[in-house]
Amino acid sequence: MNAKDLRVIKTKRALSQSFYELLEKQTFSTITVNQICEKALVHRTTFYKHFYDKYDLLIYLIKYVTKDYFSIDLKERINAPFTVIDRTSDVIELQRIKDKQEHDKEFERTISNHFISVLQNDIKENEHRISVDSDIPAELIFYVYGASLFGFTEWIREHCIELPPAELDKYFRKLINIQVIDE
């Protein structure tokens, strides 16, 4: 299947948009492929020509929604995560869905696994740019960074923290001693 074919693009767009609208109204685990197809006016067999299942569609949607965020250099994303998130409207769109899916474990697990995978690949590809003690195993870096970032976002959400992004970055850098340097 040609990813540049206009029909493919339109079909994926229709499925993604329908899925996004469903995610705003109901939890991920209750959404069915049939609902997505009905809303998109796409036949079920067409859905399966493009996506393996609704999890595959969710990852596709998340990649699309976060493409601007992940196009920003790793140095900025690691060194100032909250400022970058604030500058990137697509991540704010994702937050709207995430708020609705707050208690859906399937959604959380799928999203977390995706972001961990992306972060792990970013760190592996940029290992030479990451400044930490040389005794620290490289594969440990993304676990610590990812867990810390997750912890910060949970702290912000649970305690209704309303600090400017630059201030959050300052706290984050004080707690986490992982920096990305220029090549």
N, C-alpha and C positions, 0 to 999 in steps of 0.2 A: 504494500500500500504506500503510495507516494504522499509523504507528509506535507508537500507543497501544493497538492491538488486542492483546488477550491472547495470541492465537495467534502473532502476529509476535514478541512479547516472549519467549514460551516457546521458539520455534524459534531465535531468535538466541541465547538463553541456552544452549540445548542445544548448538548449534554452537560457541559460544565456549568452553564448559566442556570439550567434547570436544577442541577444538583446543588448549586450555591443557594438558590432560593429555598430549596427544601431544607438545607442545613440551617437557614435562618429561622425556620418554623418548627422543626422537629429534630430529635436527636438522631445522630448518625446511625446508631444500631437499629433504629426502627425504619429507616429508609430502605426501600427495596429497589432493585433494578427496574422492576415494572413501573414504579412511581416515577423514577427518573425518565424513563422512556416515554411514558404517557405525557408528562409535562413538556418534554422536548419535542414531542410529535415524531419520535424516532422508533422504528421497529426494534424489538429486543435482539434479533439476530444482528442488526446493524451495530447495536451497542457492543456486542461481543466481538465484532470485527475490529473495534477500536480499543476496547478495554477488556482486561481479563475478568474483572469484577468491580464492585463499588470501591474497594480499597485502592485498586489501581487508578480509578477515576479520582479519588480523593488526593492521591499523590500527584497526579497530573494537575489538578486544580491548585494544590498548594504550590507546586513548582511555578505555575503561571502567576499566581498571586504574589509570590515572593521573588520573582525574577529580578526586579529592580534592586531589592535588598542584597541579593547574592551577587549582583554585578558590581557592587562596591568592593573595593580592595579589602582583603582580609585584615590588613593593618588597621584600617578604620573600624571594621566590624569588631575586632578583638579589643583594640585599645579604647574605643568609645562606643560600646554597644548600645547604650540607651539614646545617645545623640543620633546615631545612625538609624535606629528604629524610629525615633521621632521624626526624622527627615523623610522617612520612606512611607508614603501613604499606603502602599500595598500591605505592609505589615499591620497597619491599623485596620484595614479591611479584614485581614485574617483574625484579628483580635475580636471583631464583632461576631464572627462565626464561633470562635473559641469560647466566648462568653456563653453562648447558647448551648454549647456542647460540654459545658463545665463538668458535668457528672457522668458523661459517657466514656467509659473506660476504653472501648474499642477505638473511639476517635482519638483520645489522648495517647494511647499506645501507638497508633499508626503515625500520628503527627510526631511524637517524640522520637520514634525510630527513624523517621525520615530526617529530622533535623540532626540527630546524632550522626547518622550516616554522612550527611553533607558536611557537618563540622569535622568529622573524622577525616574525610577526604581532603578538606581544605587544609587541615593541620599537617597531614602527611605530605601533601604537595608543597607546603611552605615550611617544612620542618627547619630548613636552613635559615629562615627569617625569624624564628621564634626564640626569644631571649629568656631562658630559664637556666637554673643551675644544671651543669652538664651531667650530674649524677641522676637527674630525673629521667626516667624512661619516657621516650617520645610518645608512646601509646597511652601513657597516663595523663598527658597534658589535656587532651580533649575531654576525658572523663571529668577531671577537676574543673576545667573551665565550663563545660556544659552543665554540670551539677550546680556550680556556683551561680551561673546565669539563671538557671531554673529557680534556684533558691531565692535569688533577688526578686524575680518576677512574682513568685508566690508571696514573698514578704510585702511587696508593693500592693498586691491584690488584697491580701488578707487584712492589712492594716490601713488600707485606703491612703497610701502614701502619695502625696502630690508635690513632689520635688521636681525642679527642672531637670531635664535629661543630663545636662552637664554636671549637676550636683550628684546625681545617681552614679555617673561615670567616675566621679572623684571617689566616692565611697567604694565603688567596685574595684578601682585600681589599688586602693589602700588595702583591701582584703586579698586581692588576687595579684600575685606577682608574675603575671604572664604578659609579655609585651611582644609585639611584632615590630621588627626593624625593617628599614628599607633594604632592598637587595644590593 
